[in-house]
Amino acid sequence: MNTIEQTIESINGAIHVDMHVPAEWEGYVLKVTVERTEAKVEKPKRTGLSRFRGKWAHLPLEDRLRMQKELDNMRNEWERPIS
């Protein structure tokens, strides 16, 4: 029995398989089996300020705008001249 094994990752709940088979397999019925392994794909940990992107995505738009306005006001206070 001839076997080709390929490891792939699912993206958004789907997999896409692009596999080249030997020419001598032409004309045969091929069987594809998908098997989950115990190893999980580890995503690289984000570093720097990019890890804070999207922290308010779960909030309604009105709350996000209010939060952004409050942060802008706080930042503007830093720019105020101290006398």
N, C-alpha and C positions, 0 to 999 in steps of 0.2 A: 504494500500500500504506500503510495506517495502522499506526502503531507506538506502543506505550506502553512506556517503559523505566523500570524502577524498580531502585534499588540497595538491597540488603538484606544483613544480616549473619547468618551461621549461629550458632546457639546450641546447644551440646551436640550438634553434628553434625546439626542439623536446621534447616530454614528454614520460615517460615510466611509465606505471601503473602496479603495482603488487598488486592485491587485493584478499583477501580471503573472500569467501561468505559462508553463513550458509549452512549446509548440506541439509536443507529442500528446498533450492532453486534449487537443482540439477534437471535437466530436463526442467527447464523453460528457456524461451528466456529472456536474460538480455539486457537492453538498457543502453548505456554509453553516457552521455552528457558532453561536455567540455564547461565551462563558464568562461569568464574572469571576475575577480573581480576588484574593484577599487583600492585595496591595492597593492602596488608594493613591491617587495622584495628589502629590503635595504641591499646593500653590505657593509660589515664592511670597515671602512676607514683604509687604510694602514698607518702605522706609521713607523718611522725610515727611514733608507736609502733605504729600499726595494721599497718605493714609486717612486724612480727615475729610477728603472729598466725599460728598454724598451722605454725610452724617445726619442731615435733616431731611433726607428723601422720604422718610416715613410720615413726616408732618404734612398737614394740609397746606396748600399754597398760601393761604392767609396767615397762618402761623409762621411759615418760613419768611414771608415778607416782613412781618412784625419783628422777628428775631434779627433779620438782616438790618432793619432800620435801627434797632437798639445797638447793635454792634457798630454801625456807622457812627451813631451819636457818641459812643464811648471813644472811638478812634479820633473823632473830631475834637474831643476834649483834650486829648494829648497834644494836639496841634495848637491849642489855645496858648497865647503868651502868658507867662507867669509874671505877675507884677507884685 
